[in-house]
Amino acid sequence: MGTSANINLNNLNLDAGNWPITVSAISERIDESDVQDTAATYQVRTAFTYDLSSDGNYYILASYQGDANSVEIESTYNNKPVREIKANAFSGNSTITSVYIPATVSKIGYKAFYNCTSLTYVAIRSNSDSPELVIETSAFENCTALSTADIPYRVTEIGEMAFRKCTSLATFNLNTAENAPELTIGVSAYAECTAITSLIVPDRVVDIDDYAFEGCTSLAAIGLRTSDEFPTLRIGIGTFRYCEKLKTLSIIDRVNAIGSFAFQGCKALTTVSFGSNSKLSAIAGSVFKDCVNLESVYLPSSVQSIGITAFSGCTSLVYVSAETITSIGNSAFEGCSALEEVSISSASTLKQIPHKAFYGCTSLRKIRIPESVAGIADFAFGGCTALASGQVSFDNPYGWFTTITLPFNVTDVDAIYIDSALLSSSATAGSKIPTAEESSLAVYMCRLTKMITPTISIDNNTGTLTVDEPTGIATGFKVYVDNVHYATYEVDTGVLRMA
């Protein structure tokens, strides 16, 4: 009876191609000269297909047609390194549960693993000879089962939407090492990754781009690391918007820019702190809008401007220190109903308190208006009902306002220390301003002190306006015709300047 054997050639781990196979019989009962070899060809097929690079130096993994759960991508093919994973190489594969990417790979292409809905684990290997690695746009987007995907120190770019909607991703580390390259995190890179609970941003990260972590609704803690080698860090537009569980935030010195809406709607945020040597020059529009539990803000001296609606809707905000501010945007603190005090230094060069800047701040009792302020726009303090028993102090009680409207009624002049400053004829400030009913002319004081009520008379025959101001401290008068500024009279010089 003959002898037979089954030999699994797959165990030889041969690369794809045609391999010559020779079989020789072995027996102690026959002489080797009587043994005749038998030859055949073994064709190795692979689930991977590869493209040779244009320079012929490496291979690109082009596609995968296999059905394995765990996929190990080989580091070489036909004795050349595998450097890239091509766009869409694994896209839509619903079988893969884990993938191991070799240390030779320098690029994971566009949508390479897009919508691999069973993929739970990604390992990107590295060694001392590994090249820098770029993860391109949407590379792992919508891998809804992915729970672990660490980023090795050699990654320099995490592209737009690279891990967007990986809703099970709870564990990932942005690793660093000595002499590691700088890292940028692209637009919406981790947006809507609703399982992420904490984030450590290493020192080598220099840019967290727009909406990178928007809608990460479980993110409760962010750690930003300092660096001497990488001195700046940009946080983009809407980067952490709607991270509803984020409780505290420490903005380190190397953060030099924060985009609009960056922390909008972070409802659990109670505390924001800044470094003592902050590089931040501006709080952009809507950065902390609707952070309803934020209680106090102490802006560093480096911050010069507060943008439109920057703190609007922060209904728990009680105190703001903005000592060196030079500009405030419209509605910057609108609806901050708990806000009691705003501290602005007398050295500030703030020029204008704009439209609805403090509108609806119903608890506001104390605010300093620095000498530099030349205008208070309409509704700037609209609805600030607590100001009647609080304090608004002006550093320059003898200064001129170029434009001012006080959109609240001041009933307690001694407590408020504010007077008629280009008030409209229907406004009141302690007592009513005369409206010269006998003519269409009305005169208002433009001196900031306690209420000064000038007496005016008009000689309609000669067209002469006579103004008597009993305190003798007025520096001038502005004349309005039908509520339109007509001229300004300077007491000291006796000059009437047409508007």
GUKOLMAR-99925 format. One line per 2 residues: number of its first residue (from 1); for each residue x, y, z of C-alpha. Coordinates in pm, 1 decimal. Each point is the difference from the previous one (the first is absolute). Example, Ala and Ser with C-alpha at 12.3 -4.5 7.8 and 13.67 -1.06 7.14 Angstrom:
2
1 = 1230.0/-450.0/780.0 ~ 137.0/344.0/-66.0
This chain:
499
1 = 0.0/0.0/0.0 ~ 140.4/341.1/-90.7
3 = 100.6/291.7/230.8 ~ -177.3/338.2/-9.0
5 = 43.5/330.9/183.0 ~ -176.4/338.8/6.1
7 = 238.4/294.3/27.2 ~ -141.1/352.3/60.9
9 = 210.7/229.0/-217.8 ~ -168.7/307.0/154.0
11 = 222.3/-53.2/300.8 ~ 298.4/96.2/-214.8
13 = -122.3/365.8/-6.8 ~ 104.4/44.9/-362.1
15 = -58.0/328.8/-178.2 ~ -248.3/7.6/-284.7
17 = 122.6/-155.1/-325.0 ~ 84.1/-331.7/-165.2
19 = 233.4/-218.8/204.1 ~ 170.1/-317.0/-137.7
21 = -58.6/-296.9/232.8 ~ 216.1/-316.9/-14.8
23 = -79.6/-315.9/198.9 ~ 255.3/-277.5/58.0
25 = -77.1/-331.9/167.4 ~ 204.7/-105.4/301.8
27 = 56.7/-368.1/89.7 ~ 276.4/-206.6/161.7
29 = -91.6/-298.5/-217.3 ~ 88.9/155.7/-331.2
31 = 301.7/170.2/-139.5 ~ -21.5/374.6/-63.6
33 = 85.6/-64.1/-362.9 ~ -328.1/-180.6/-35.3
35 = -203.6/299.3/125.4 ~ -159.3/217.9/-266.2
37 = -103.9/353.0/100.1 ~ -343.6/129.1/-86.1
39 = -46.6/367.9/-85.0 ~ -307.1/223.5/8.2
41 = -84.2/368.3/19.6 ~ -170.8/153.2/303.2
43 = -188.9/321.8/-65.8 ~ -29.1/221.3/307.6
45 = -298.2/228.4/-9.4 ~ -33.7/282.4/252.6
47 = -289.9/202.4/132.3 ~ 210.9/312.8/-54.6
49 = 78.5/174.3/-324.7 ~ 292.4/239.0/-31.7
51 = 111.5/282.7/-225.3 ~ 364.0/75.5/-55.9
53 = 93.5/360.2/72.8 ~ 90.6/225.0/-290.2
55 = 367.7/-3.8/98.6 ~ -2.8/-378.4/40.9
57 = 131.8/16.0/355.2 ~ -302.2/-119.5/198.8
59 = -346.8/-149.3/-20.2 ~ -341.9/147.6/70.1
61 = -266.1/-228.2/144.5 ~ -277.1/61.0/-253.1
63 = -287.2/-220.5/118.6 ~ -105.2/-284.5/225.7
65 = -241.5/-270.8/-114.2 ~ 29.7/-243.2/288.4
67 = -248.2/-110.2/262.4 ~ 221.5/-21.7/309.8
69 = -99.5/164.9/328.2 ~ 353.7/90.2/100.6
71 = 221.0/147.8/-270.9 ~ 376.6/29.8/24.3
73 = 140.2/222.2/-274.2 ~ 347.0/-120.2/-98.7
75 = 288.0/245.2/13.2 ~ 148.0/-122.7/-330.8
77 = -119.8/-132.1/-333.0 ~ 231.7/-146.6/-263.0
79 = 294.4/108.9/212.6 ~ -104.3/367.6/3.7
81 = -157.4/190.8/290.4 ~ -372.6/69.4/15.4
83 = -16.8/378.4/52.5 ~ -360.6/98.0/-63.1
85 = -355.9/-120.6/40.4 ~ -189.5/127.4/-299.7
87 = -326.1/196.1/6.0 ~ -303.5/-224.2/61.6
89 = 220.2/-311.4/38.4 ~ -225.3/-146.6/272.7
91 = -296.9/236.4/-36.3 ~ -334.5/-153.7/89.0
93 = 144.3/-330.1/123.1 ~ -238.0/-131.0/267.4
95 = 204.4/-310.6/94.0 ~ 325.8/140.9/135.7
97 = 9.7/35.2/379.7 ~ 367.0/85.1/47.1
99 = 281.8/126.4/-218.5 ~ 374.7/18.9/56.5
101 = 182.2/263.9/-204.9 ~ 375.4/-53.1/-39.7
103 = 272.2/240.6/106.3 ~ 94.1/58.3/-365.8
105 = -322.8/183.3/-91.8 ~ 23.7/379.1/-43.8
107 = -351.3/72.2/-127.3 ~ -347.2/-132.2/71.4
109 = -200.5/126.5/-293.5 ~ -333.2/171.9/-50.6
111 = -284.7/-214.5/135.0 ~ 235.2/-295.6/28.1
113 = -213.1/-160.7/274.9 ~ -313.2/210.8/-43.0
115 = -319.8/-158.8/128.6 ~ 167.0/-320.8/123.8
117 = -282.2/-43.6/247.3 ~ 139.8/-314.1/174.4
119 = 350.2/135.6/51.3 ~ 68.7/25.8/374.8
121 = 378.1/25.2/26.3 ~ 274.7/173.4/-199.0
123 = 370.2/-40.6/77.1 ~ 247.4/223.7/-179.5
125 = 348.0/-136.4/59.3 ~ 320.1/199.0/28.6
127 = 371.9/-54.8/39.5 ~ 315.8/205.7/-15.4
129 = 6.4/-18.3/-381.4 ~ -364.9/92.2/-54.5
131 = -80.7/293.6/-227.1 ~ -232.8/281.8/101.3
133 = -364.4/-90.3/-56.3 ~ -298.4/193.7/-134.0
135 = -356.6/-118.4/61.4 ~ -203.2/151.3/-281.1
137 = -357.4/128.4/-23.4 ~ -273.7/-236.0/122.2
139 = 247.8/-286.4/35.1 ~ -201.0/-162.1/282.0
141 = -320.0/204.4/-19.0 ~ -319.8/-171.8/111.1
143 = 178.5/-304.6/144.1 ~ -276.0/-13.3/258.3
145 = 136.5/-301.7/192.2 ~ 357.0/131.0/26.2
147 = 88.8/23.0/369.4 ~ 381.4/24.7/-0.9
149 = 227.6/186.1/-241.9 ~ 321.6/137.4/145.2
151 = 193.9/259.1/-197.7 ~ 377.2/-69.1/5.6
153 = 259.1/274.8/40.6 ~ 91.7/-12.8/-370.5
155 = -341.8/125.8/-118.0 ~ 26.1/361.1/-121.1
157 = -352.7/55.9/-127.9 ~ -342.6/-132.7/88.7
159 = -206.8/106.9/-297.8 ~ -347.7/146.7/-32.4
161 = -270.9/-229.0/139.6 ~ 262.3/-273.9/44.7
163 = -188.6/-157.6/292.8 ~ -330.2/187.5/-28.2
165 = -303.4/-188.5/132.0 ~ 206.0/-277.0/156.6
167 = -267.2/-10.8/265.9 ~ 157.4/-282.9/204.3
169 = 348.5/152.0/14.2 ~ 67.3/33.5/372.7
171 = 375.0/-60.9/19.3 ~ 259.1/173.0/-211.5
173 = 332.0/158.4/81.3 ~ 180.7/270.6/-191.6
175 = 346.5/-131.7/73.7 ~ 319.8/196.8/7.6
177 = 369.5/-66.8/41.9 ~ 327.3/185.8/10.1
179 = 59.0/182.3/-329.6 ~ -346.6/-95.9/-121.6
181 = -129.4/212.7/-291.6 ~ -277.6/255.5/39.1
183 = -356.1/-123.7/-37.1 ~ -307.1/168.5/-145.6
185 = -355.6/-123.6/58.1 ~ -224.3/76.0/-297.0
187 = -349.7/139.9/-45.0 ~ -262.4/-221.0/169.3
189 = 265.0/-269.0/52.5 ~ -177.6/-145.6/305.8
191 = -336.1/176.2/-30.8 ~ -297.2/-190.4/143.9
193 = 218.7/-260.3/169.9 ~ -252.2/-19.6/279.0
195 = 186.4/-258.8/214.2 ~ 320.6/199.9/58.0
197 = 16.6/99.2/367.8 ~ 342.7/163.1/30.2
199 = 264.8/152.1/-222.1 ~ 367.1/68.8/58.6
201 = 147.8/233.1/-261.3 ~ 379.3/-54.5/-2.0
203 = 251.4/277.6/-39.8 ~ 66.5/-81.7/-366.0
205 = -355.2/90.4/-105.2 ~ 9.4/346.5/-160.0
207 = -344.5/21.7/-159.1 ~ -338.9/-141.7/98.3
209 = -199.2/105.1/-302.3 ~ -363.0/104.2/-38.0
211 = -266.6/-224.9/155.4 ~ 263.1/-267.8/76.1
213 = -184.9/-127.6/309.6 ~ -341.6/157.6/-56.6
215 = -286.0/-200.3/146.5 ~ 219.2/-227.4/215.3
217 = -278.7/-5.2/255.1 ~ 181.8/-222.7/254.3
219 = 324.6/198.9/3.9 ~ 40.1/116.0/361.4
221 = 369.3/91.4/26.1 ~ 260.2/159.0/-228.5
223 = 368.8/18.7/87.3 ~ 212.4/237.7/-206.5
225 = 374.2/-57.2/37.8 ~ 259.7/276.8/3.4
227 = 305.3/3.2/-224.1 ~ 320.6/191.2/-60.0
229 = 63.2/-171.3/-333.8 ~ -348.9/75.0/-132.8
231 = -82.4/346.5/143.2 ~ -346.2/56.6/-147.7
233 = -329.7/-188.0/-21.6 ~ -301.3/106.5/-203.2
235 = -351.3/-109.2/94.1 ~ -227.8/43.5/-301.5
237 = -360.7/98.1/-61.3 ~ -252.6/-213.1/187.8
239 = 274.5/-241.9/105.9 ~ -169.6/-118.7/320.0
241 = -352.4/127.0/-68.8 ~ -279.1/-193.5/173.2
243 = 236.9/-203.9/218.2 ~ -276.0/1.7/256.7
245 = 185.7/-178.9/283.3 ~ 317.2/209.0/-3.6
247 = 29.4/142.9/352.8 ~ 327.7/188.6/29.7
249 = 237.7/154.8/-247.9 ~ 355.5/121.2/43.5
251 = 123.6/201.5/-296.0 ~ 378.3/-22.2/14.5
253 = 242.6/274.4/-97.5 ~ 85.9/-138.8/-343.4
255 = -360.2/28.5/-122.4 ~ 23.9/304.7/-224.9
257 = -336.5/-17.7/-178.0 ~ -348.6/-131.4/74.4
259 = -253.3/8.5/-283.2 ~ -363.5/102.2/12.7
261 = -247.0/-244.9/160.7 ~ 293.9/-204.4/137.1
263 = -176.3/-90.4/326.8 ~ -356.1/101.4/-80.6
265 = -264.9/-205.0/176.3 ~ 238.4/-169.3/246.7
267 = -281.0/-9.8/252.5 ~ 193.8/-158.4/289.2
269 = 295.3/241.2/-21.3 ~ 35.8/185.3/331.0
271 = 360.9/119.8/1.6 ~ 234.1/146.2/-262.2
273 = 354.5/99.1/92.7 ~ 281.5/158.8/-197.0
275 = 378.4/-15.4/32.5 ~ 185.5/288.1/162.1
277 = 204.0/53.0/-317.8 ~ -282.3/-54.3/-244.7
279 = 55.1/71.0/-370.2 ~ -371.8/28.3/-64.5
281 = -97.9/341.2/-136.1 ~ -372.9/-43.7/-63.1
283 = -311.3/-182.1/115.0 ~ -167.6/-54.2/-336.2
285 = -370.6/13.0/-73.7 ~ -225.2/-248.8/184.3
287 = 298.0/-186.6/151.2 ~ -183.7/-65.6/327.8
289 = -354.7/66.0/-120.3 ~ -266.2/-192.4/194.8
291 = 244.1/-143.9/254.3 ~ -280.7/18.4/250.5
293 = 200.8/-113.3/306.9 ~ 306.2/219.5/-49.4
295 = 29.6/207.7/318.3 ~ 293.9/239.6/-32.8
297 = 261.2/105.8/-252.6 ~ 332.1/169.6/62.9
299 = 143.7/93.7/-336.8 ~ 381.3/27.7/-20.5
301 = 165.0/333.0/-71.8 ~ 89.6/-122.2/-349.7
303 = -366.2/-2.4/-106.0 ~ -92.2/322.4/-177.8
305 = -338.9/-75.8/-152.4 ~ -320.9/-186.3/75.7
307 = -196.7/-103.1/-308.6 ~ -367.3/7.1/-93.4
309 = -216.8/-214.5/234.6 ~ 318.7/-138.4/158.8
311 = -172.9/-69.6/334.9 ~ -361.3/42.7/-106.1
313 = -239.5/-229.1/183.8 ~ 243.1/-84.7/282.2
315 = -279.8/17.8/252.4 ~ 212.0/-97.7/304.0
317 = 282.1/246.1/-69.3 ~ 34.5/228.8/305.8
319 = 330.9/180.8/-41.3 ~ 220.8/103.4/-293.5
321 = 344.3/151.0/21.4 ~ 105.5/157.8/-329.1
323 = 248.7/254.5/122.8 ~ 191.3/75.5/-319.4
325 = -275.8/-36.6/-254.0 ~ 2.9/235.0/-300.2
327 = -312.1/-116.7/-185.5 ~ -325.1/-181.7/74.0
329 = -226.6/-147.2/-266.5 ~ -375.5/35.2/-32.0
331 = -199.1/-209.3/248.4 ~ 322.3/-124.6/160.1
333 = -172.5/-61.6/333.9 ~ -361.7/7.7/-109.1
335 = -227.8/-210.2/218.3 ~ 256.1/-53.9/278.5
337 = -276.7/35.3/253.2 ~ 216.0/-80.9/306.0
339 = 282.4/240.6/-89.5 ~ 52.1/241.8/288.9
341 = 329.8/170.6/-67.0 ~ 231.2/74.9/-291.9
343 = 349.6/121.6/83.7 ~ 174.3/212.0/-262.2
345 = 323.3/180.8/84.9 ~ 14.4/378.9/-2.5
347 = 301.9/-45.6/-229.8 ~ -209.5/-177.0/-261.6
349 = -23.8/163.6/-344.0 ~ -351.1/-127.5/-64.0
351 = -171.7/240.0/-242.9 ~ -354.3/-129.1/-30.1
353 = -253.9/-202.0/192.5 ~ -193.8/-142.4/-293.0
355 = -353.4/-101.4/-81.8 ~ -151.7/-232.8/261.0
357 = 339.0/-62.0/161.5 ~ -163.7/-62.5/339.5
359 = -359.0/-30.2/-113.1 ~ -215.3/-201.5/240.1
361 = 264.8/-13.3/275.9 ~ -270.7/40.1/259.8
363 = 235.4/-47.9/297.0 ~ 268.5/244.2/-116.1
365 = 71.9/243.8/283.9 ~ 351.3/125.2/-56.2
367 = 205.2/87.5/-305.9 ~ 281.8/244.7/-61.0
369 = -6.4/207.1/-317.5 ~ 362.6/101.7/-72.3
371 = 97.4/349.1/-106.5 ~ 74.2/-115.0/-353.6
373 = -362.8/-91.8/-76.4 ~ -143.1/234.0/-260.5
375 = -333.1/-165.6/-62.6 ~ -267.3/-221.7/147.3
377 = -222.0/-146.9/-269.3 ~ -372.1/-65.7/6.3
379 = -122.9/-270.6/235.7 ~ 351.8/-50.0/136.2
381 = -149.7/-27.7/348.8 ~ -357.2/-77.4/-102.6
383 = -193.6/-183.9/268.8 ~ 272.5/45.8/262.7
385 = -261.8/61.9/267.2 ~ 239.3/-43.5/296.7
387 = 206.1/302.3/-105.7 ~ -247.9/230.7/172.5
389 = 142.1/-114.4/333.3 ~ 349.9/-76.6/-117.1
391 = 293.2/199.4/-125.1 ~ 120.2/114.3/-338.5
393 = 313.6/206.2/42.2 ~ 170.4/215.6/-260.4
395 = 373.7/60.6/24.7 ~ -29.4/330.5/-184.4
397 = -298.2/194.3/138.2 ~ 93.7/300.1/-211.6
399 = 53.9/-185.6/-325.3 ~ -198.1/28.2/-319.0
401 = -186.1/-282.2/-166.5 ~ -12.1/5.7/-375.9
403 = -303.9/-227.5/-4.4 ~ -197.9/-142.4/288.3
405 = -340.7/-143.5/63.2 ~ -102.0/-120.1/344.3
407 = -271.9/-256.9/-58.6 ~ -105.9/-30.8/364.0
409 = -174.6/233.9/238.8 ~ 219.3/120.8/283.7
411 = -211.5/89.0/301.8 ~ 265.1/19.9/272.6
413 = 254.7/256.2/-110.0 ~ 204.2/-7.4/321.3
415 = 50.0/-374.0/-25.8 ~ 59.1/-11.8/-373.8
417 = 225.0/301.5/-59.8 ~ -113.3/44.8/-356.3
419 = -176.8/286.2/-167.9 ~ -148.3/123.9/-320.9
421 = 248.8/-59.7/-273.6 ~ -155.7/57.0/-337.4
423 = -320.5/-160.9/121.7 ~ -290.3/-22.1/-239.1
425 = -281.8/237.6/91.3 ~ -212.4/-289.6/126.0
427 = 266.0/-143.6/232.2 ~ 28.3/81.5/369.1
429 = 297.2/15.4/229.3 ~ -90.8/93.4/352.3
431 = -227.7/275.4/-124.7 ~ -143.5/93.3/-332.5
433 = 203.3/196.8/-250.7 ~ -184.0/308.8/-127.1
435 = -114.0/-35.6/-355.2 ~ -60.3/366.8/-85.6
437 = -357.3/-52.1/-94.8 ~ -16.0/351.2/-142.1
439 = 230.4/-99.7/-284.2 ~ 144.0/-294.9/-185.6
441 = 340.1/56.5/163.0 ~ 113.3/-204.2/296.9
443 = 324.7/26.6/191.6 ~ 163.1/-275.8/204.6
445 = 302.8/8.9/221.5 ~ 299.6/-203.3/-110.6
447 = 167.5/19.4/339.5 ~ 13.9/-311.8/220.7
449 = -62.0/101.0/360.4 ~ -312.7/21.2/209.2
451 = -307.1/122.0/-182.5 ~ 36.4/345.6/-152.8
453 = -321.1/148.6/-127.4 ~ 69.2/300.7/-221.7
455 = -263.7/265.7/-52.5 ~ -51.1/99.7/-361.9
457 = -193.2/271.6/-176.2 ~ -38.8/81.9/-365.1
459 = -60.3/339.0/-159.5 ~ -187.9/-97.0/-312.6
461 = 34.7/348.7/-141.7 ~ 379.9/6.3/12.2
463 = 57.3/-377.4/-5.3 ~ 202.7/22.4/322.3
465 = 31.6/-299.9/232.8 ~ 93.5/85.7/358.2
467 = 124.7/-273.7/234.4 ~ 39.3/52.9/376.0
469 = 174.3/-272.9/198.0 ~ -11.4/79.4/373.1
471 = 301.0/-205.7/120.0 ~ 247.5/163.1/-232.6
473 = 182.3/-329.0/-58.9 ~ -124.7/-78.5/-348.8
475 = 271.2/-29.6/-262.4 ~ -239.6/30.3/-288.7
477 = -339.7/-64.6/-147.3 ~ -124.9/-191.4/-299.4
479 = -289.3/135.5/-196.4 ~ -249.2/-229.6/-170.1
481 = -259.2/92.6/-260.6 ~ -281.4/-253.8/-21.0
483 = 226.6/-242.8/191.8 ~ 279.2/37.1/-258.2
485 = 334.2/132.2/122.8 ~ 27.5/352.5/-136.6
487 = 293.3/168.9/174.9 ~ 230.1/-6.2/303.2
489 = 75.8/305.7/213.3 ~ 327.1/9.8/195.2
491 = -28.4/209.0/316.5 ~ 370.3/71.4/36.5
493 = 56.1/127.2/-351.9 ~ -347.7/131.0/-77.3
495 = 17.4/-182.2/-333.3 ~ -310.8/-152.2/-154.4
497 = 105.0/-288.9/-221.3 ~ -244.2/-130.2/-256.0
499 = -48.8/-377.6/9.4
